[in-house]
Amino acid sequence: MARKKVKLAYIANDSARRATFKKRRKGLMKKVSELSTLCGVDACAIIYSPYDTEAEVWPSPSEAQRVLARFKSLPEMEQSKKMMNQEGFLRQRMAKVKEQLKKQQKDNRECEMTQFMYQCLVGKGLHDINMDGLREMAWLVEDKMKEIRERMEYLHGMSLPAFVKGVEENIEGQMKMQEALQKEDQMTMEALQKQHWFMEFMNSSQEHVVGFGGGDEMMVPYVDNSSWSHVIFP
């Protein structure tokens, strides 16, 4: 089940605010510990609250003092270089969201102008568009023409010998494959012809064979009666 998105606003209910504080404080301490362990950096956390008489310090008061002393030893410009308060964080988020909104509006407007341009190609007039729309359409057409010119320059800059070589290799490969298929078909036809000839030979041989002695032990080929006149028996 997906977690419900929490609204970032002050919690008016005292008991709910206290429970949220304890839960988030524990999670913050865990994240600081993971950051220090996984990345090997010096970190500390000091949290004051109206619910406790003493501040909670991670990892220990002495270690926190050492980290703070190292921070204070830096020049003032370096200390505030990446420092950000709540107001600065919100301003940064707002600027990022405004930039995303501006980009999305530009993409939507470009899609609308592209669709309108296609409608003009099929016969719709330009009387429904104002001067700003015409300027945007002109900009869109110029941008598309720029993309086409860049594509043409890229294609013209390709190496012609390499292109021809690739085409020749492709044709040669197709010819070799076709020759192999033809050779395989020829071998198959020869095998079928040999099998057909052998079957015909066996059938014709069985039609001209007679037996002696009432069994299958002795078989002699059939001979014409006219040839018996030349046979001498002892």
BABASE-747926 format. One record per residue (C-alpha): residue in one letter; x, y, z; residue number from 1. Coordinates in nm, 4 decimals, decimal comma, padded with zeros to 6 digits. Layout:
residues N
<atom><type>a</type><u>X</u><v>Y</v><w>Z</w><seq>NUM</seq></atom>
...
***
This chain:
residues 234
<atom><type>m</type><u>00,0000</u><v>00,0000</v><w>00,0000</w><seq>1</seq></atom>
<atom><type>a</type><u>00,1389</u><v>00,3417</v><w>-00,0972</w><seq>2</seq></atom>
<atom><type>r</type><u>00,2254</u><v>00,5820</v><w>00,1812</w><seq>3</seq></atom>
<atom><type>k</type><u>00,0117</u><v>00,8915</v><w>00,2155</w><seq>4</seq></atom>
<atom><type>k</type><u>00,1921</u><v>01,2093</v><w>00,1172</w><seq>5</seq></atom>
<atom><type>v</type><u>00,2500</u><v>01,4315</v><w>00,4195</w><seq>6</seq></atom>
<atom><type>k</type><u>00,1620</u><v>01,7981</v><w>00,3878</w><seq>7</seq></atom>
<atom><type>l</type><u>00,4591</u><v>02,0155</v><w>00,4839</w><seq>8</seq></atom>
<atom><type>a</type><u>00,2847</u><v>02,2459</v><w>00,7280</w><seq>9</seq></atom>
<atom><type>y</type><u>00,2858</u><v>02,3079</v><w>01,0999</w><seq>10</seq></atom>
<atom><type>i</type><u>00,0967</u><v>02,0373</v><w>01,2911</w><seq>11</seq></atom>
<atom><type>a</type><u>-00,1573</u><v>02,2104</v><w>01,5122</w><seq>12</seq></atom>
<atom><type>n</type><u>-00,2460</u><v>01,9069</v><w>01,7227</w><seq>13</seq></atom>
<atom><type>d</type><u>-00,0023</u><v>01,8833</v><w>02,0143</w><seq>14</seq></atom>
<atom><type>s</type><u>-00,0058</u><v>01,5048</v><w>02,0579</w><seq>15</seq></atom>
<atom><type>a</type><u>00,0302</u><v>01,4435</v><w>01,6833</w><seq>16</seq></atom>
<atom><type>r</type><u>00,3135</u><v>01,6982</v><w>01,6669</w><seq>17</seq></atom>
<atom><type>r</type><u>00,4952</u><v>01,5297</v><w>01,9567</w><seq>18</seq></atom>
<atom><type>a</type><u>00,4624</u><v>01,1840</v><w>01,7979</w><seq>19</seq></atom>
<atom><type>t</type><u>00,5847</u><v>01,3169</v><w>01,4638</w><seq>20</seq></atom>
<atom><type>f</type><u>00,8815</u><v>01,4850</v><w>01,6306</w><seq>21</seq></atom>
<atom><type>k</type><u>00,9972</u><v>01,1669</v><w>01,8036</w><seq>22</seq></atom>
<atom><type>k</type><u>00,9587</u><v>00,9636</v><w>01,4871</w><seq>23</seq></atom>
<atom><type>r</type><u>01,1381</u><v>01,2136</v><w>01,2633</w><seq>24</seq></atom>
<atom><type>r</type><u>01,4163</u><v>01,2729</v><w>01,5168</w><seq>25</seq></atom>
<atom><type>k</type><u>01,4936</u><v>00,9035</v><w>01,5270</w><seq>26</seq></atom>
<atom><type>g</type><u>01,4969</u><v>00,8874</v><w>01,1475</w><seq>27</seq></atom>
<atom><type>l</type><u>01,7251</u><v>01,1921</v><w>01,1236</w><seq>28</seq></atom>
<atom><type>m</type><u>01,9787</u><v>01,0430</v><w>01,3634</w><seq>29</seq></atom>
<atom><type>k</type><u>01,9764</u><v>00,7200</v><w>01,1657</w><seq>30</seq></atom>
<atom><type>k</type><u>02,0376</u><v>00,9039</v><w>00,8376</w><seq>31</seq></atom>
<atom><type>v</type><u>02,3285</u><v>01,1027</v><w>00,9827</w><seq>32</seq></atom>
<atom><type>s</type><u>02,4834</u><v>00,7815</v><w>01,1130</w><seq>33</seq></atom>
<atom><type>e</type><u>02,4449</u><v>00,6127</v><w>00,7735</w><seq>34</seq></atom>
<atom><type>l</type><u>02,5952</u><v>00,9136</v><w>00,5944</w><seq>35</seq></atom>
<atom><type>s</type><u>02,8995</u><v>00,9155</v><w>00,8216</w><seq>36</seq></atom>
<atom><type>t</type><u>02,9522</u><v>00,5384</v><w>00,7988</w><seq>37</seq></atom>
<atom><type>l</type><u>02,8933</u><v>00,4870</v><w>00,4265</w><seq>38</seq></atom>
<atom><type>c</type><u>03,0770</u><v>00,7954</v><w>00,3002</w><seq>39</seq></atom>
<atom><type>g</type><u>03,3442</u><v>00,8293</v><w>00,5692</w><seq>40</seq></atom>
<atom><type>v</type><u>03,2684</u><v>01,1950</v><w>00,6473</w><seq>41</seq></atom>
<atom><type>d</type><u>03,2590</u><v>01,3895</v><w>00,9719</w><seq>42</seq></atom>
<atom><type>a</type><u>02,9029</u><v>01,4667</v><w>01,0759</w><seq>43</seq></atom>
<atom><type>c</type><u>02,7101</u><v>01,5537</v><w>01,3877</w><seq>44</seq></atom>
<atom><type>a</type><u>02,3542</u><v>01,6367</v><w>01,4839</w><seq>45</seq></atom>
<atom><type>i</type><u>02,2232</u><v>01,8532</v><w>01,7690</w><seq>46</seq></atom>
<atom><type>i</type><u>01,8489</u><v>01,8726</v><w>01,8260</w><seq>47</seq></atom>
<atom><type>y</type><u>01,6733</u><v>02,0927</v><w>02,0816</w><seq>48</seq></atom>
<atom><type>s</type><u>01,3062</u><v>02,0433</v><w>02,1555</w><seq>49</seq></atom>
<atom><type>p</type><u>01,0468</u><v>02,1746</v><w>02,4008</w><seq>50</seq></atom>
<atom><type>y</type><u>00,9728</u><v>01,8167</v><w>02,5008</w><seq>51</seq></atom>
<atom><type>d</type><u>01,3186</u><v>01,7404</v><w>02,6472</w><seq>52</seq></atom>
<atom><type>t</type><u>01,5249</u><v>01,9263</v><w>02,9057</w><seq>53</seq></atom>
<atom><type>e</type><u>01,8538</u><v>01,8500</v><w>02,7314</w><seq>54</seq></atom>
<atom><type>a</type><u>01,9518</u><v>01,8510</v><w>02,3667</w><seq>55</seq></atom>
<atom><type>e</type><u>02,0075</u><v>01,5222</v><w>02,1907</w><seq>56</seq></atom>
<atom><type>v</type><u>02,3535</u><v>01,5001</v><w>02,0350</w><seq>57</seq></atom>
<atom><type>w</type><u>02,4911</u><v>01,2502</v><w>01,7866</w><seq>58</seq></atom>
<atom><type>p</type><u>02,7355</u><v>01,0780</v><w>01,8030</w><seq>59</seq></atom>
<atom><type>s</type><u>02,8565</u><v>01,2309</v><w>02,1301</w><seq>60</seq></atom>
<atom><type>p</type><u>02,9071</u><v>01,5808</v><w>02,2767</w><seq>61</seq></atom>
<atom><type>s</type><u>03,2868</u><v>01,5609</v><w>02,2420</w><seq>62</seq></atom>
<atom><type>e</type><u>03,2688</u><v>01,4455</v><w>01,8796</w><seq>63</seq></atom>
<atom><type>a</type><u>03,0123</u><v>01,7136</v><w>01,7999</w><seq>64</seq></atom>
<atom><type>q</type><u>03,2413</u><v>01,9805</v><w>01,9511</w><seq>65</seq></atom>
<atom><type>r</type><u>03,5296</u><v>01,8563</v><w>01,7361</w><seq>66</seq></atom>
<atom><type>v</type><u>03,3214</u><v>01,8771</v><w>01,4157</w><seq>67</seq></atom>
<atom><type>l</type><u>03,1921</u><v>02,2244</v><w>01,5062</w><seq>68</seq></atom>
<atom><type>a</type><u>03,5441</u><v>02,3464</v><w>01,5850</w><seq>69</seq></atom>
<atom><type>r</type><u>03,6597</u><v>02,2269</v><w>01,2445</w><seq>70</seq></atom>
<atom><type>f</type><u>03,3705</u><v>02,4098</v><w>01,0801</w><seq>71</seq></atom>
<atom><type>k</type><u>03,4426</u><v>02,7341</v><w>01,2679</w><seq>72</seq></atom>
<atom><type>s</type><u>03,8082</u><v>02,7204</v><w>01,1636</w><seq>73</seq></atom>
<atom><type>l</type><u>03,7060</u><v>02,7661</v><w>00,7985</w><seq>74</seq></atom>
<atom><type>p</type><u>03,6938</u><v>03,1153</v><w>00,6436</w><seq>75</seq></atom>
<atom><type>e</type><u>03,3603</u><v>03,2903</v><w>00,6741</w><seq>76</seq></atom>
<atom><type>m</type><u>03,3062</u><v>03,2746</v><w>00,2984</w><seq>77</seq></atom>
<atom><type>e</type><u>03,3578</u><v>02,8976</v><w>00,2975</w><seq>78</seq></atom>
<atom><type>q</type><u>03,1229</u><v>02,8526</v><w>00,5920</w><seq>79</seq></atom>
<atom><type>s</type><u>02,8291</u><v>03,0166</v><w>00,4168</w><seq>80</seq></atom>
<atom><type>k</type><u>02,9103</u><v>02,8837</v><w>00,0690</w><seq>81</seq></atom>
<atom><type>k</type><u>02,6657</u><v>02,5916</v><w>00,0810</w><seq>82</seq></atom>
<atom><type>m</type><u>02,4620</u><v>02,6985</v><w>00,3806</w><seq>83</seq></atom>
<atom><type>m</type><u>02,0860</u><v>02,7211</v><w>00,3283</w><seq>84</seq></atom>
<atom><type>n</type><u>01,8011</u><v>02,8111</v><w>00,5595</w><seq>85</seq></atom>
<atom><type>q</type><u>01,4326</u><v>02,7355</v><w>00,5187</w><seq>86</seq></atom>
<atom><type>e</type><u>01,3680</u><v>03,0490</v><w>00,3151</w><seq>87</seq></atom>
<atom><type>g</type><u>01,6556</u><v>02,9814</v><w>00,0781</w><seq>88</seq></atom>
<atom><type>f</type><u>01,5464</u><v>02,6216</v><w>00,0328</w><seq>89</seq></atom>
<atom><type>l</type><u>01,1913</u><v>02,7267</v><w>-00,0559</w><seq>90</seq></atom>
<atom><type>r</type><u>01,3177</u><v>02,9903</v><w>-00,2990</w><seq>91</seq></atom>
<atom><type>q</type><u>01,5321</u><v>02,7309</v><w>-00,4720</w><seq>92</seq></atom>
<atom><type>r</type><u>01,2390</u><v>02,4911</v><w>-00,4994</w><seq>93</seq></atom>
<atom><type>m</type><u>01,0128</u><v>02,7651</v><w>-00,6354</w><seq>94</seq></atom>
<atom><type>a</type><u>01,2683</u><v>02,8623</v><w>-00,8996</w><seq>95</seq></atom>
<atom><type>k</type><u>01,3011</u><v>02,4993</v><w>-01,0071</w><seq>96</seq></atom>
<atom><type>v</type><u>00,9239</u><v>02,4546</v><w>-01,0299</w><seq>97</seq></atom>
<atom><type>k</type><u>00,8883</u><v>02,7771</v><w>-01,2305</w><seq>98</seq></atom>
<atom><type>e</type><u>01,1531</u><v>02,6564</v><w>-01,4744</w><seq>99</seq></atom>
<atom><type>q</type><u>00,9720</u><v>02,3251</v><w>-01,5171</w><seq>100</seq></atom>
<atom><type>l</type><u>00,6413</u><v>02,5067</v><w>-01,5709</w><seq>101</seq></atom>
<atom><type>k</type><u>00,7974</u><v>02,7351</v><w>-01,8305</w><seq>102</seq></atom>
<atom><type>k</type><u>00,9414</u><v>02,4394</v><w>-02,0192</w><seq>103</seq></atom>
<atom><type>q</type><u>00,6086</u><v>02,2538</v><w>-02,0101</w><seq>104</seq></atom>
<atom><type>q</type><u>00,4211</u><v>02,5596</v><w>-02,1385</w><seq>105</seq></atom>
<atom><type>k</type><u>00,6714</u><v>02,5919</v><w>-02,4223</w><seq>106</seq></atom>
<atom><type>d</type><u>00,6279</u><v>02,2250</v><w>-02,5171</w><seq>107</seq></atom>
<atom><type>n</type><u>00,2490</u><v>02,2548</v><w>-02,5073</w><seq>108</seq></atom>
<atom><type>r</type><u>00,2528</u><v>02,5674</v><w>-02,7222</w><seq>109</seq></atom>
<atom><type>e</type><u>00,4852</u><v>02,4019</v><w>-02,9709</w><seq>110</seq></atom>
<atom><type>c</type><u>00,2500</u><v>02,1031</v><w>-02,9977</w><seq>111</seq></atom>
<atom><type>e</type><u>-00,0458</u><v>02,3356</v><w>-03,0550</w><seq>112</seq></atom>
<atom><type>m</type><u>00,1353</u><v>02,5293</v><w>-03,3277</w><seq>113</seq></atom>
<atom><type>t</type><u>00,2507</u><v>02,2087</v><w>-03,4951</w><seq>114</seq></atom>
<atom><type>q</type><u>-00,1061</u><v>02,0794</v><w>-03,5033</w><seq>115</seq></atom>
<atom><type>f</type><u>-00,2325</u><v>02,4121</v><w>-03,6385</w><seq>116</seq></atom>
<atom><type>m</type><u>00,0380</u><v>02,4101</v><w>-03,9063</w><seq>117</seq></atom>
<atom><type>y</type><u>-00,0711</u><v>02,0632</v><w>-04,0203</w><seq>118</seq></atom>
<atom><type>q</type><u>-00,4302</u><v>02,1863</v><w>-04,0378</w><seq>119</seq></atom>
<atom><type>c</type><u>-00,3171</u><v>02,4742</v><w>-04,2591</w><seq>120</seq></atom>
<atom><type>l</type><u>-00,1549</u><v>02,2251</v><w>-04,4948</w><seq>121</seq></atom>
<atom><type>v</type><u>-00,4911</u><v>02,0539</v><w>-04,5508</w><seq>122</seq></atom>
<atom><type>g</type><u>-00,6704</u><v>02,3785</v><w>-04,6347</w><seq>123</seq></atom>
<atom><type>k</type><u>-00,7539</u><v>02,5574</v><w>-04,3095</w><seq>124</seq></atom>
<atom><type>g</type><u>-00,6977</u><v>02,9326</v><w>-04,3278</w><seq>125</seq></atom>
<atom><type>l</type><u>-00,4962</u><v>03,1601</v><w>-04,0996</w><seq>126</seq></atom>
<atom><type>h</type><u>-00,7821</u><v>03,3927</v><w>-04,0071</w><seq>127</seq></atom>
<atom><type>d</type><u>-00,8251</u><v>03,2282</v><w>-03,6629</w><seq>128</seq></atom>
<atom><type>i</type><u>-00,4740</u><v>03,3132</v><w>-03,5434</w><seq>129</seq></atom>
<atom><type>n</type><u>-00,3407</u><v>03,6448</v><w>-03,4151</w><seq>130</seq></atom>
<atom><type>m</type><u>-00,0048</u><v>03,8104</v><w>-03,4755</w><seq>131</seq></atom>
<atom><type>d</type><u>00,1586</u><v>03,6435</v><w>-03,1754</w><seq>132</seq></atom>
<atom><type>g</type><u>00,0489</u><v>03,3068</v><w>-03,3070</w><seq>133</seq></atom>
<atom><type>l</type><u>00,1897</u><v>03,3872</v><w>-03,6501</w><seq>134</seq></atom>
<atom><type>r</type><u>00,5226</u><v>03,4836</v><w>-03,4948</w><seq>135</seq></atom>
<atom><type>e</type><u>00,5315</u><v>03,1595</v><w>-03,2987</w><seq>136</seq></atom>
<atom><type>m</type><u>00,4481</u><v>02,9625</v><w>-03,6121</w><seq>137</seq></atom>
<atom><type>a</type><u>00,7251</u><v>03,1393</v><w>-03,8024</w><seq>138</seq></atom>
<atom><type>w</type><u>00,9674</u><v>03,0564</v><w>-03,5225</w><seq>139</seq></atom>
<atom><type>l</type><u>00,8543</u><v>02,6932</v><w>-03,5248</w><seq>140</seq></atom>
<atom><type>v</type><u>00,8964</u><v>02,6647</v><w>-03,9020</w><seq>141</seq></atom>
<atom><type>e</type><u>01,2429</u><v>02,8188</v><w>-03,8797</w><seq>142</seq></atom>
<atom><type>d</type><u>01,3371</u><v>02,5776</v><w>-03,6005</w><seq>143</seq></atom>
<atom><type>k</type><u>01,2217</u><v>02,2785</v><w>-03,8066</w><seq>144</seq></atom>
<atom><type>m</type><u>01,4129</u><v>02,4065</v><w>-04,1086</w><seq>145</seq></atom>
<atom><type>k</type><u>01,7226</u><v>02,4383</v><w>-03,8912</w><seq>146</seq></atom>
<atom><type>e</type><u>01,6901</u><v>02,0754</v><w>-03,7842</w><seq>147</seq></atom>
<atom><type>i</type><u>01,6535</u><v>01,9695</v><w>-04,1489</w><seq>148</seq></atom>
<atom><type>r</type><u>01,9625</u><v>02,1678</v><w>-04,2524</w><seq>149</seq></atom>
<atom><type>e</type><u>02,1671</u><v>02,0161</v><w>-03,9700</w><seq>150</seq></atom>
<atom><type>r</type><u>02,0542</u><v>01,6685</v><w>-04,0749</w><seq>151</seq></atom>
<atom><type>m</type><u>02,1456</u><v>01,7346</v><w>-04,4381</w><seq>152</seq></atom>
<atom><type>e</type><u>02,4893</u><v>01,8632</v><w>-04,3384</w><seq>153</seq></atom>
<atom><type>y</type><u>02,5440</u><v>01,5518</v><w>-04,1305</w><seq>154</seq></atom>
<atom><type>l</type><u>02,4487</u><v>01,3255</v><w>-04,4215</w><seq>155</seq></atom>
<atom><type>h</type><u>02,6684</u><v>01,5206</v><w>-04,6631</w><seq>156</seq></atom>
<atom><type>g</type><u>02,9587</u><v>01,4916</v><w>-04,4229</w><seq>157</seq></atom>
<atom><type>m</type><u>02,9456</u><v>01,1127</v><w>-04,4184</w><seq>158</seq></atom>
<atom><type>s</type><u>03,2363</u><v>00,9309</v><w>-04,5816</w><seq>159</seq></atom>
<atom><type>l</type><u>03,1237</u><v>00,8145</v><w>-04,9274</w><seq>160</seq></atom>
<atom><type>p</type><u>03,3799</u><v>00,5286</v><w>-04,9596</w><seq>161</seq></atom>
<atom><type>a</type><u>03,2722</u><v>00,3890</v><w>-04,6239</w><seq>162</seq></atom>
<atom><type>f</type><u>02,9074</u><v>00,4103</v><w>-04,7285</w><seq>163</seq></atom>
<atom><type>v</type><u>02,9765</u><v>00,2363</v><w>-05,0619</w><seq>164</seq></atom>
<atom><type>k</type><u>03,1840</u><v>-00,0293</v><w>-04,8870</w><seq>165</seq></atom>
<atom><type>g</type><u>02,8986</u><v>-00,1013</v><w>-04,6495</w><seq>166</seq></atom>
<atom><type>v</type><u>02,6539</u><v>-00,1388</v><w>-04,9381</w><seq>167</seq></atom>
<atom><type>e</type><u>02,8917</u><v>-00,3700</v><w>-05,1257</w><seq>168</seq></atom>
<atom><type>e</type><u>02,9437</u><v>-00,5883</v><w>-04,8186</w><seq>169</seq></atom>
<atom><type>n</type><u>02,5696</u><v>-00,6125</v><w>-04,7727</w><seq>170</seq></atom>
<atom><type>i</type><u>02,5146</u><v>-00,7158</v><w>-05,1356</w><seq>171</seq></atom>
<atom><type>e</type><u>02,8004</u><v>-00,9676</v><w>-05,1193</w><seq>172</seq></atom>
<atom><type>g</type><u>02,6551</u><v>-01,1239</v><w>-04,8062</w><seq>173</seq></atom>
<atom><type>q</type><u>02,3137</u><v>-01,1583</v><w>-04,9670</w><seq>174</seq></atom>
<atom><type>m</type><u>02,4669</u><v>-01,3203</v><w>-05,2775</w><seq>175</seq></atom>
<atom><type>k</type><u>02,6592</u><v>-01,5731</v><w>-05,0665</w><seq>176</seq></atom>
<atom><type>m</type><u>02,3456</u><v>-01,6603</v><w>-04,8768</w><seq>177</seq></atom>
<atom><type>q</type><u>02,1537</u><v>-01,7075</v><w>-05,2026</w><seq>178</seq></atom>
<atom><type>e</type><u>02,4285</u><v>-01,9325</v><w>-05,3446</w><seq>179</seq></atom>
<atom><type>a</type><u>02,4250</u><v>-02,1450</v><w>-05,0297</w><seq>180</seq></atom>
<atom><type>l</type><u>02,0477</u><v>-02,1853</v><w>-05,0531</w><seq>181</seq></atom>
<atom><type>q</type><u>02,0707</u><v>-02,2826</v><w>-05,4210</w><seq>182</seq></atom>
<atom><type>k</type><u>02,3406</u><v>-02,5407</v><w>-05,3463</w><seq>183</seq></atom>
<atom><type>e</type><u>02,1312</u><v>-02,6867</v><w>-05,0667</w><seq>184</seq></atom>
<atom><type>d</type><u>01,8275</u><v>-02,7101</v><w>-05,2972</w><seq>185</seq></atom>
<atom><type>q</type><u>02,0387</u><v>-02,8825</v><w>-05,5650</w><seq>186</seq></atom>
<atom><type>m</type><u>02,1699</u><v>-03,1414</v><w>-05,3180</w><seq>187</seq></atom>
<atom><type>t</type><u>01,8163</u><v>-03,2092</v><w>-05,1994</w><seq>188</seq></atom>
<atom><type>m</type><u>01,6935</u><v>-03,2631</v><w>-05,5567</w><seq>189</seq></atom>
<atom><type>e</type><u>01,9817</u><v>-03,5014</v><w>-05,6328</w><seq>190</seq></atom>
<atom><type>a</type><u>01,9060</u><v>-03,7041</v><w>-05,3215</w><seq>191</seq></atom>
<atom><type>l</type><u>01,5393</u><v>-03,7279</v><w>-05,4185</w><seq>192</seq></atom>
<atom><type>q</type><u>01,6284</u><v>-03,8377</v><w>-05,7729</w><seq>193</seq></atom>
<atom><type>k</type><u>01,8626</u><v>-04,1090</v><w>-05,6439</w><seq>194</seq></atom>
<atom><type>q</type><u>01,5960</u><v>-04,2356</v><w>-05,4067</w><seq>195</seq></atom>
<atom><type>h</type><u>01,3372</u><v>-04,2425</v><w>-05,6871</w><seq>196</seq></atom>
<atom><type>w</type><u>01,5759</u><v>-04,4329</v><w>-05,9184</w><seq>197</seq></atom>
<atom><type>f</type><u>01,6545</u><v>-04,6889</v><w>-05,6468</w><seq>198</seq></atom>
<atom><type>m</type><u>01,2851</u><v>-04,7489</v><w>-05,5753</w><seq>199</seq></atom>
<atom><type>e</type><u>01,2123</u><v>-04,8033</v><w>-05,9456</w><seq>200</seq></atom>
<atom><type>f</type><u>01,5056</u><v>-05,0472</v><w>-05,9724</w><seq>201</seq></atom>
<atom><type>m</type><u>01,3854</u><v>-05,2485</v><w>-05,6730</w><seq>202</seq></atom>
<atom><type>n</type><u>01,0299</u><v>-05,2660</v><w>-05,8058</w><seq>203</seq></atom>
<atom><type>s</type><u>01,1450</u><v>-05,3847</v><w>-06,1487</w><seq>204</seq></atom>
<atom><type>s</type><u>01,3756</u><v>-05,6473</v><w>-05,9928</w><seq>205</seq></atom>
<atom><type>q</type><u>01,0963</u><v>-05,7947</v><w>-05,7814</w><seq>206</seq></atom>
<atom><type>e</type><u>00,8753</u><v>-05,8386</v><w>-06,0891</w><seq>207</seq></atom>
<atom><type>h</type><u>01,1400</u><v>-06,0635</v><w>-06,2647</w><seq>208</seq></atom>
<atom><type>v</type><u>01,2336</u><v>-06,2968</v><w>-05,9756</w><seq>209</seq></atom>
<atom><type>v</type><u>01,1133</u><v>-06,6621</v><w>-05,9281</w><seq>210</seq></atom>
<atom><type>g</type><u>01,1798</u><v>-06,9061</v><w>-05,6452</w><seq>211</seq></atom>
<atom><type>f</type><u>01,2778</u><v>-07,2746</v><w>-05,6154</w><seq>212</seq></atom>
<atom><type>g</type><u>01,2201</u><v>-07,5249</v><w>-05,3403</w><seq>213</seq></atom>
<atom><type>g</type><u>00,9085</u><v>-07,3602</v><w>-05,2022</w><seq>214</seq></atom>
<atom><type>g</type><u>01,1140</u><v>-07,1326</v><w>-04,9796</w><seq>215</seq></atom>
<atom><type>d</type><u>01,2831</u><v>-06,7952</v><w>-04,9814</w><seq>216</seq></atom>
<atom><type>e</type><u>01,6344</u><v>-06,9366</v><w>-04,9398</w><seq>217</seq></atom>
<atom><type>m</type><u>01,7144</u><v>-06,9509</v><w>-05,3109</w><seq>218</seq></atom>
<atom><type>m</type><u>01,6164</u><v>-06,6886</v><w>-05,5679</w><seq>219</seq></atom>
<atom><type>v</type><u>01,7271</u><v>-06,6799</v><w>-05,9327</w><seq>220</seq></atom>
<atom><type>p</type><u>01,6450</u><v>-06,4268</v><w>-06,1966</w><seq>221</seq></atom>
<atom><type>y</type><u>01,3878</u><v>-06,5074</v><w>-06,4602</w><seq>222</seq></atom>
<atom><type>v</type><u>01,5334</u><v>-06,6205</v><w>-06,7976</w><seq>223</seq></atom>
<atom><type>d</type><u>01,3574</u><v>-06,6416</v><w>-07,1336</w><seq>224</seq></atom>
<atom><type>n</type><u>01,2554</u><v>-06,9974</v><w>-07,2513</w><seq>225</seq></atom>
<atom><type>s</type><u>01,4509</u><v>-06,9689</v><w>-07,5751</w><seq>226</seq></atom>
<atom><type>s</type><u>01,7769</u><v>-06,9634</v><w>-07,3818</w><seq>227</seq></atom>
<atom><type>w</type><u>01,7223</u><v>-07,3158</v><w>-07,2330</w><seq>228</seq></atom>
<atom><type>s</type><u>01,8061</u><v>-07,4868</v><w>-07,5654</w><seq>229</seq></atom>
<atom><type>h</type><u>02,1705</u><v>-07,3941</v><w>-07,5215</w><seq>230</seq></atom>
<atom><type>v</type><u>02,1976</u><v>-07,5394</v><w>-07,1711</w><seq>231</seq></atom>
<atom><type>i</type><u>02,3624</u><v>-07,8890</v><w>-07,1378</w><seq>232</seq></atom>
<atom><type>f</type><u>02,2861</u><v>-08,0969</v><w>-06,8305</w><seq>233</seq></atom>
<atom><type>p</type><u>02,5265</u><v>-08,3763</v><w>-06,7293</w><seq>234</seq></atom>
***
